[in-house]
Amino acid sequence: MRFLSADFIFPVSNPPVANGIVAVDEQGCIAEILKPAEKNIPEGEIEHFEGILCPGFVNAHCHLELSWAKGLIESGTGLDSFLRALDSLRHNELPVNQQEAIQNEGMEMYRSGVVGTGDISNSAATLQFKESSAILFHTFAEVFASDPAKAEKALAKGAELAETFRALKWNNSASVTPHSTYSVTEKLFKMISAVTGNNVISIHHQETPAEELFFKTGRGSIAARRLFYNPGLEPFKPTGKSPLESIAPFLDKNRKTLLVHNTFATGADIGFARQNFPQLTWCFCPNANQYIENRLPDIPLFIENECDIVLGTDSLASNYQLSILEEMKTISKHFPFIPLQEMLGWATLNGARFFGFDKLGSLEKGKSPGIVNIQNIDIESLQLKPESTSRLIIAAGQ
Ligand SMILES: [Zn+2]
């Protein structure tokens, strides 16, 4: 048994404990959280850490296969330019070794404290890493096709990819998922639903103002990109509704669904979602939103509406690192009134619940969630600082 202490222990499922002690066994299983006076442990047996101890993080939205694109795409140009730049890079020989990039960045993500990840995949490039990684993965085999005639082919490719991941001995949780509200047709949404069973899905949602414009008017950069990649396709018939209202009839409302980004979501969008989708979770990727659109979602509005929130990093095509702490630091910088305890819930327990990672998410007896040490925080106000760092000090149980 090891006894770990810090200025504060954040079990997440319970309030923080000042100068508390975590008792953890050799398998990383939590035995107890103790208050300083609760048990007489010889001082020499206690390992002290500066800052706080909390459970390992869950990165709810990542594209690990895009790790090769780190630093290659200019920031602040908007989603349309970003996607076109990424696409043109992808169509040539990749400038760096993709497998090495996945290994290096995946390991860096792990060292920074991520023990569970929801990972979008368009290929089997991450198979090798996932097969042996200590991180627990759920793979979303992503599908899109704006042309209804391409729906069968797109679905077959996604279903085969999901099967490839399901064949792994470890990290074999996978589901077919739609890419976004606007890149999947009614026909394809229904086909995806039919093969996904009761598994989780993840949808890129309201990352740009163009998404609303597309559904309301049929115009704008998404409409132009749709025709650029599908010349001759009939113009999109606008629904006159919001993106989520437009696709709601094709979604299973009782399925656990992750809406990712939500940068331009309004109170009306949140209200509609809450009324119609009881199993909805909202994922924020603040650093990617700043990288691409130079803007953040109205996070306080989601808190007011008691939304279920998780955090993600998106990919290294639109982020400088795959670190959940860095996402929390950005939120903290812009919304300093959000308590650390609440943000840690988004970074750990909420993600673990969404993916069904039962052993992860909180420092509770019997769980083995991994333990992260966050250093250089403001201990008086319990706030993150620009120089705060995170490190996984105890591995999660397998
Ligand atoms: Zn994404």
Residues whose N, C-alpha, C, O or C-beta is under 5 A from the ligand:
A	BS01	ZN	D314
